[in-house]
Amino acid sequence: MKRNTCIVTLALSAILTATLTGCTTYDAYTGEEKASNTAKGAGIGAGAAAVISYIANKDKDPRERNKRVLRDAGIGAIIGGGVGYYMDRQEAELRKQLRDTGVSVERNGDNINLIMPGNITFPTNQSDLKADFNKVLDSVAIVLEEFEKTVIVVAGFTDSTGSESYNQALSERRAESVASYLKGKDILAARFEVVGFGETNPAADNSTAEGRSLNRRVELSLLPITEE
């Protein structure tokens, strides 16, 4: 029997619309729905929109890339209309694991974004993970291993302090540090896309200390792998 051809369904128009108009965000400490701090700046989901655009434009033929991911990772796709339920279960488990950690869980359509602020992830101007953040990533890894039918995009962002070239390199190193740690927890390397956005796509106003703090972040975007 012929195997089904599988792709990562991005549903670009719907996702970008959701990104621009709003999303569901919950307080990482209480689990209550609220407007995220990110929403107070340049707009909700700035990082998510950047990731979707990056994925859509990275390859001339995304279907070939996605088939390669499925082949190399040795995983199946989410069948039929089960994608929403699959991502709902994953989201619930992430919220459970990440409560009281300072990591925000943001839902955009069928995508899940984990926003990891710089104050809990890295020392200032460094790309080595803070030792106490390892436990947080361990919790993320537990869920990523259980819910394997996703592509994991690890994206680094900085504030606008310093040169553009320095910020770009720092964002890339920080994203790579997070991805490397998760790969070391037996999350399949074929599932990862790692990218740095530097000081572009700010989540808040770089003219304030609070805004710059929000902009120094790493985001994990979990994109469902579905059947074409």
URFENZI-V929882 format. One line per field, one symbol per residue. ss: DSSP state (H for helix, E for strand, C for the rest). Layout:
BEGIN
ss=???
END
This chain:
BEGIN
ss=CCCCCEEECCCHHHHHHHHHHCCEEECCCCCCEECCHHHHCCCCCHHHHHHHHHHHHHCCCHHHHHHHHHHHHCCCCECHHHHHHHHHHHHHHHHHHHCCCCCEEEEECCEEEEEEEHHHHECCCCCCECHHHHHHHHHHHHHHHHCCCEEEEEEEECCCCCCHHHHHHHHHHHHHHHHHHHHCCCCCHHHEEEEECCCCCCCCCCCCHHHHHHHCEEEEEEEEEEEC
END
